[in-house]
Amino acid sequence: MRGTRINDNERRLWVENDEGLYNEQRRSGKPMRTFIRGSRAMIDEVIRNVTSGTKPAHYLAYGGRS
């Protein structure tokens, strides 16, 4: 995933399908689009951690290996 560009549509899919990201968006109280625009770096970090195998899916919600 390194060097691959991630667009906001992909980020939206991750937020909708990763429980930790979904919880972050809900806690923020912001609409999805606003949350994504303000949290791109964090969302991208989660995507890269999960797709590279560094962290397990949903690790924001359930923890996981470091």
N, C-alpha and C positions, 0 to 999 in steps of 0.2 A: 504494500500500500504506500510505501515511501515514495514521495514524488508525485503521487496520484492526486489530482485535484478532486475535491469533494464539493458538490453543489448543494444548495439549500434544499432541494427536493430529496436528495439522499439523506441529508441531516434530519429532515422531517420524518422520513421512514425510520431512522434509527431512534429518534425520540419517541415515536409511536410504538416501537417494538422492543426497546430495551427498558426494562422496568426501572432501573436507576435513573436513566435520562428522563423517562416519563414522570417519575416522582419529582425530579428537579424542576421540570416545567410546571407541574401542577402547584408545587410549593411557591414558585415565583409569582403566581397569580397573573402572569403575563399571557397575552394571546400567543399561540404557537409561533407565528411569524416574528413577533417582537423578541420572544425568547431565543429563537434560533439566531437572529441577527446579533443579539447581545452576547451570545454564548458560543459562537463559532469555534473559538480556540478550545474550549472545554469539550465540546461535542466531538471535534476532530481528534482530540487526544484519546477519548474513549473509543472511537471507531478504530484508530490505529492500534491501541492496546489490545482490543479484542481480535481484530483481523490478523495481527501479528502473532497472537498466541501468548502475549506477555501477561494478559489478565483474562479471566473467564468472562463470558457474557453475563450481564446483569451485576457486575461486581460492585457498582455504586450502591445497589440495593442490598446485596448479601455479603459484601466483602469478597475476599479471594486472595489468592497468593500474590505476593509482592514482586 
